[in-house]
């Protein structure tokens, strides 16, 4: 089988203010890195547009209406100090939703073994009625609900290794006992949530805060002692990954000391869980990562693991 890479040129039309860390150059750097790698085992897919029905599985209609009303026909608007929309942002956001539902369809339909969505804006900070942290819609939570409600799965796990807590995913899935959400993140750090005592309505949330300046050894301890046992106890039928690469030692927005080898190790560990419980089925999506060189190298390393697993099992 193969690995699907879902992306779309519309994501380049989401324009943020000059100097903003979540910028078009991020995706361009990833494209350049992927173009330079061996494409064997990779199937490129244009991300379709998502639908309001997809979004309504986690967000209320009022949130959709507010985002649409805020979208400018020209120029740009600021939804908060961090989160901005240009004339192309709404379409890019809907492509992000469509990328994740399409990826789930392809993986669960047996067309590909796993998938990676190289999309922007990211999604894991968007709460039920609040776009924030560069994010408009909760793409990975939408994917989880799509797998549960459209494909009839009973257990879906979401693992978020972005350096910032996935507060939006937590908010959107707080009451969903069929989904296990696990987030490892630097703490204290934006957005201020993600304490270990935040466990969801039915113990379906697991937060694993990491100290600033900790590195790969601490990452492995957290996975081996807490995250992997929780995943294996849950026995997910699909593993979803919020793949933020801003825990890299060179990232300007945080202070963890991971490198590409650490992202490879985490990806391999999550693929092992998927091999054991989910027929190897993994869907990953881009979240953070703001040093362009580190982002490109880490994304490539992450995708190379997925391709190897997709090709050789």
N, C-alpha and C positions, 0 to 999 in steps of 0.2 A: 504493500500500500504506500501512499504518499502523504505528504504534509501540505495543507492548504495555506497559502499566504493571501490574506484578504486585505486589500487597501483600495484607495480611489483618489484620483486627482482632486476631487472636490475638497479633500482635507487640506490641500494647499491654499484654499481660498478662505480659510478661517484665519483672519489676520488679527494679531494682537498688537498693542502699542509698542513702539520702539523701546528696546531694552527689556521687554517682557521675557521671562525665561521659557514660557511655553510658546514657542514660535515656529514658523514654517521651517526654519533651518533644521529643526529636530528631525522632521520627516525626510528632508532632503539628505541629511547625513545617514539616516538608516537606509534609504534607497541606494545610496552610493556604496555602502558596506555590503548590502545584499547583492547588488549587481556584480561585485567583485568576487563573490563566492561561487562555489560549484552549485549549479541549479538542479543537479540530478536529485530526484525525489521531491521536488518542490512544484506544486501546482498553484499558479497565480490566478486569483479570482478578483474581478471587479466587485467591490462591495455593493450590494443593492441598497435601495432606500428602505429604511425601517418604516413602520406604520404607527399611527397613534394607538392602534390596538396592542401592539407590542409594548409600547411605553406604559399603557394603562395597567399593565400587570403589576407595576410597582409604583407609579406616580399617579396622583389624581388628575382629573381633567383640568382642574384649575392651574396646575403646574405647567401642563402643556400649553394652555392658553396664555399664561404669563410669559413663557419663553418665546412663543410666537409673536406676542404683542411687543416684546422688547426688541425683536430682531429688526435692525435697520435695513431700509432698502438701499441706502448708500451711507458711506462713512462708517462710524463705529459708535458703540455705546458701552458704558461700563455698568455692569450689574452690581458689582462691589469693587473694592480696591484691587482685587486679584482677577476677577472674572469679567471677560469682555466679549462682545459680539460685533462682528463686521457683517457686511452684506452677504458673505458666503458662509457664515457660521452655522446658520440653521440647517442648511443642506448638509454640511459636513457632520453635524451632530446626528442627523437622521441616517447618514451613511454609517456612522459608528454603531447605531442600533442595528441596522440591517446587516452589518458585518458579523455581529455576534450571533444573531438568530440564524443567519446563513451558515456560519461555522458550526453551530450546534446541529443544524439539519444535516450537514455533510458528514460530520463525525458520527452521529447517531444513525445516519442512514447507510453507513459503511462505505461511503465514497472515498474517504480519506481516513487515515489513522488518527491524525491530530491536526490542529490548526492554530495559526497565529494571526491576529488582527493588528496590522500596523496602521492605526487610525489616530486622529486627533480631531476635536478636543478629547481629552481623557474623560473618565466617568466616575471614579470611585469616591469622590467627595460630594457628589450631587445627592442631597437629601430629598425626602418626599416632596417637599414644596419649596426647596431652596437650592438654586444653582449656586455653587461656590467652589473655591479652590481650583479654578480653571475649568470646571466641569458643569455640563448642562443636564445630561441624563445619565442615570445609573446603568451603564451598558452591561456590566457583568452581572448585576442583579437581574436585569431583564433577560439575559441569557439563561440564568438559573431557572427563572420562572417559566421560560419557554420550554426548557427541557422537562420540567415537572408537569406542566399543564398541556403542552402540545404533544410531547413524546411519551408522557405517562410514566416517567421515572419516579422512583420513590425516594431516592437519596442523591443529592448533588452536593459536592464540596467545593468551596471557593477558598483559595489560598492567596493572600495578598502579601507580597514581599516588598512592596513599595516602602520607602523610608518613612512616609507619612501614613498615619492611620487611615484606613478606609471607612471613615465615619458615614459616608453616604450608603455604602453597601450594608453596613451594620444597621443603619436606620431603616433601609428598605426591606431588610430580611429579618428584622428583630423578632417578628411573630411567626416566621416560617420554619416550622420544626423539621421540614423535609430538606432544608438546606443548612449545612454546617459552614459557618464563615469563620476563617482563621486569619488573623492579621498579626504579622511581626512588624515592628516599627520602632523608630527612635522615640524616646519619651524622656523628658518633655520636648515637644515640638508641635508645630501646626498639625492638626486643628485643635489640639488640646484634649481630645477624647482618646479612648483606647486603653483605659486602665483595666487591669486584670479582673476587677469585680464587675465589669460590664459583660454579662453573660447571656443576654437575650431572654426572651420570654420562657423558653424551655431548655435553657442551657445549650443553645445552638450557636452561640458566639464564643470564640476563644481568642482573647487578646494576649499577645506575648510582647510586652514592652522590652526594648533593648536600650542599654545605656549609651550615651554619646561616646564616641571614640572606641567603641567595641568593634570587633572585626570578625573574620571568618571563623575563628575558633568558637566564639560566642554564638554565631549563627548555627553552627553544627550542633552545639550543645542544646540550643533551643529546639531545633528540629528533632534531635534524637531523644530528648527527654520529654518533650511536651507535644510538639506538632505532629510528628509521625505516629506516635501511639494513638492520639485522638483521631487521626484520619483512619488508621487501621481498625479502630473500634467502630467507627461510623460506617465503614465499608461502602464508600461512594460508588455509584454507578457511572459517574462522570466527574472528572476533575477540571475545574476552571481555575485559571491563574490570572490574577491582576499583577502583571509583570512591570513593575516600576523599577527603573535602574538607577534611582537617585540615592541608593545606599552605597554607591561607588565612592571610593575614597576621594575622587576628584570632583565630586558634585558640589556646586556652590551653595545649595540650599540646605545641606544637612551635614552631619558629622559622624556617620558610620564609616568604617574602613574596609568595605568589601572590594573585591576586584572581580575580573571576569571569571576566574576559577571558582569563586564562591557562587556566582549565578549559575554556572555549569553544575556545581554540586547540588544546589537546591532544585534545579530543573530535573536532574537525574533522580533525585529522591522522590519528587512528586510523580515522575513518570513510573517509578517503581511501584508506588501506591496504585496508580492507574492500572499497571500491568496486573497487580494482584487482585484488584476488586472491580475494575471498570473496563476490562478488555482493552486496556491501553489507551482509552479514550480521554484526550486532553484538549481543551480549548483555552488558549492564552490570548490576552490582549494587552497592548501597550498602555501604561499609565505614565509615571513620571520618568525623570532622567534628563538633566539639563546641562551637563558638560557634553558637548557634541561628540568629541572623540570617545569618551567613556560610554556614552549612550550607544553609539554605532557599534563599538566593539562588543559591548555586553549584549545588545540585541542579537548580533550575529552569533555569539556564543550560545545564547539561549535557543535560537532557531536551529542551529546546527545539532543540538541535542535532540530537538523534536524531529528533525529530518532523519537522524540516525535511528531513532526509535520507530519512526514511521516506515522506514525502509527495511529495517532488520528485525523489528519487533523486540 
